Amino acid sequence: MANPTELGLTSSQADAKAGNDDARNGIEFITESAAYFDLDTNNNTVRNRITKPVNDLRFVKTDTGLGFGVWSGRFQHDGDYVDYAGGTGTLTDDATNLVYLTSAGVLTVSTSDYPDAQHFPIATVLTGSASAAGTSGLYDADNDVTDDRPIWSTTGPGLSFVESQSLVYSAFEDNLDTTGYIDFTGSLPAGAFVIGWQAIVSTGFTGDTTADIQVGIEDYIGIFSADTAQSVLAAATVGSATLAATGYVGTAVNPRVTVTGGADFGSITAGSMTVKIYYTGVI
């Protein structure tokens, strides 16, 4: 894979921009003059976008049809950097295209929505009948492309999160009392400052009178839970911030999710959820 070759402007397109401001950065395009300014220079001005947005992981149009490319760059995933070498693809016609990189750095296009799984969004592109011009087989780089990149994630640590596997009640370890637990397969990296967590409950943990969730680690089951009474008894989205004093992770550790029933954890007969832990501070 390599950086894509971006489609340059035609003479008429360059002429139309001359003397106008670039909407992306507010800088005026120089009026073309054969005496001191040529079409190639004008193309380069448009191609590089001068200063904003940064070129890392930038969406580009590569041909007169539905071709596109994404420039090389770096983004962050679970505290680690993922380097993308650049690549190209083809958009779906007459649709809203969501262009993104998976957490492993695979260039992907969806026509429904960005995925719930961890990913790096690149751009939203309207094509064909969905585009400004409404012509099948085409899209315009200026009018039909929305830059969706979270710029902070290409340049520094920013906010990240660990997303667990789907947590199903039957996979929890029963403590033979009111509590059951499951450990993440992924870990929080050393140096992370945990901000809080969110549990997206798709099936309520039913069968008992209560089902309260805490997120922490082994021996400290609520260390990342300022609120220890969030319920997963019914389908809902719940969460809690972390107490500031307990939010720092000195050594990489696997988070633990604990659910506490009213009588006995073994009474719970259903339940599934996805838990995300949000953190920052990792370089």
N, C-alpha and C positions, 0 to 999 in steps of 0.2 A: 504494500500500500504506500501511497505517497500523496503529497499535497495536490489537490485538483487544479486544473487549469481553468481559470475563471473566464467566462465569455466577456470580451471587451465591448465597448460601445461602437455603434456605427457612427458615421460622420454626422448624420442628421440628429441622432440622439445626443451626441456631444455638443452640437450647435444649440440644441434646445436647453441644455443646462448652463451654457455660458452666461456669466453674470448673475446667476441665481445662487441662493444659499443651498448647501447640502443639508437636507432635513435631518440627517443623522448626527451631524456635528456642528451645524451652524456656520460653517466656513464657506465663503463664496467661491464658486468655480470661476477660474480666470477666463476672461473672454478670449476665444481662440483667435490667434493672428499668425499668419504664415511667417511673419518677420521674426517672431521670438517664441512662438508656442505652437506645438504641433499636436496632432490627434493622439499619438502614442502617449505623450505626457499627460494629456487630459484623461486618457484611459487609466493610466497609472494612479492619478489622483483619485478617481472613483474606486479603483480596485483596492487601494490601501486604506481608504476611508480616513486617511491622515492620522487621527489620534483616537477616535472613538467610533465603534467599540474596539477593544483590543483584537488582534488577529487570531489569538488562540481560540481554536474550536469554532471559528467563524463559518457560518453558512454562506455558500456562494452558488451562483447560477453558472452552469458549465456549458449550456448549449441553448439553442433557440426554442427547444421543446420543454420536456419535463425533467431534464437532467439536473443534478445538483451535486455539490461536493461539500465536505467539511474539512477545514484546515486542521493541521496537527496542533496539539496542545496538551495541557495537563489539567486534570480535575482530581478532586479528593473523594475517597470512599473509605469509610470506617477508619479514618485516621491515617490512611496510606494514600500516596499519590498514584494515579493511573495515567500513564502516558499513551496518548492516541497518535498514531502515525499519519493520520489523514486518509481520506477515501472519498469515493463517489457512489452515487446511486440514482435511482429513477423514482419520481413521485407518482402517486396514483392520480389519474385524471379526474376532473369534476368532483373534487373532494377537499376536505380540510386535512392536511397532512401534518402529523406531529413527528418531528425529527428529533431523535435522542440517541444517546449512548447508554448501553447497559452498564451495570457496575463493573463488568469485565472489559468495557471499552469496545463493544460491538455496535456498529452503526445500524440503527433500526428506524423504520418508519411505521407509524400507526395511523389509521384513519378513524379511530374511535376516541381514544383518550391517552394521556400519558399513563404508564402502568403504576400500580400501587407499589411494586417492588422498587428498590433503590435504582436510580438512574440519573443521568445528567441531561436536562432538556437543552436542545439546540435552537429550534425554531418552529413556528407554526406557519405553514405555507398553504395558501389558497390557490387551487388550480382549476383550469377549465371553466365550467359554469359557475363555480364557487368564487372565481377570481374577480377582480375589479372589472376587467374587460369582458368577462363572461364568454370567452372563446375556448372551446375544447382544445386540448393538447398544448395549452400555453399557460404561463404565469409570468408576472412581472417582478423583477428583483426589488424594485423600489416600493411598489404598491401592495404586493401580495405576500410579503415576508415579514413576520414579526420575530424579532430576536428575543428568544426566551432564556438565554444564558444567565445564570446567577453569577455575575462577574466576580464576586468575592471568592467563589469556589475555584477559580482558575489561578488565583494569585496568592492565596493564603489558606489557613486552616478553616476559618469560618465555622458554621454550624454543621454538625453531622449527626447521624443516628445509626444505632444498631437495630436491625429489625430481626425479630426471632423467626424461627420456623412457626408454622401454624401450631398453636398450642391446644391440643385436644385433651379433654378431661381424663380420658383413659390412659394418656401417656404420663400423667402426673404420678409422682411417688407418694403413696399414702403413708403418712406418719403414724397411722393407727390411732389418730385422735381427731380433732376437728380440722386439722390442716393437711394439705397436700402441696407438693412443689414440683417444679421442673426447672432445670438449668438451661440457659441459652447454649447453643452450640458455638455461637460467636462470642467474642470477648470484648470488654471495654479496654482500650489501650491505656498503658501507664501515662500519666500526665493529663488525663481527661478531667474536665470539670462537668459533672452531670448536672443538667438543668432540670430534668424531670422526665416523665414517661407518659405514654398514652396506650390504652388498651382498647382495641376495636373488637367488640364482642359480637360475633355473628350468630352464635347460639348461646342462650343463657345457661349458666351453670345451675341447672335445676335439680330438684330432688331433696333439697334441704330448705330450711327457712331463711338462711342467709348464705352469701358467698362473697366475702370481702377479699379484695386483692391488695397485696403489698409487693413492691419490687425492691430487691436488695441483693445480698450475696449470702453465701453459706455462713451460718452463725449470726448474721445481722440481716434478718429477712426484710426489715423495713428501712434500711439505711438510705434508700433513695425515695422514700415516701413520707413527705410531710403530712399528708392525709392518709391515714391507715384504714379508713372506713369506706373507701370507694368500692361499690358493689358491682359484681359481674353476674348477678342473679338473673338479669334480663339482658336481651340484646340491646346494646347501646355503646356509645363511645365515652369512656371515662379516663381520668388521669390525675396526676398529682405533680406538683413541683417538688424539688429536693430541698431539704434543710441545708442551708449554706455550709454549716459545719461538717456535714457528712458527704458533700458532693465531690470531693477531690479523690481521684483514683491514683494511689501511689504506685501500685503494681497491677499489671494486666490481670483482669479477673473476669470470670464468667458470671453474668447476672443470674439471679434466681427469682422466679415468680412464685409467690405463695398465695394460695386461696384458702380461706378459713370458712368452714361451714358452721351451722348453728349447733348441730348435735354430733355429727361424725362426717368426715370428708367422704367416707365410703358410701354415704347416703346419696351423693351427687351422681346422677345418672345421665347427664348430658352436659355439653358445653364445649365451645371452641372460640378462640380469639387470636388476634395478632397483637403483640406488644412491641412498641417502639420506645427506645430509650434515647433521649436527646442529650447531646453533650457538645462541648467546645473545648478549645485550648490546646489541642494536639497539633504539633508542628511536624 
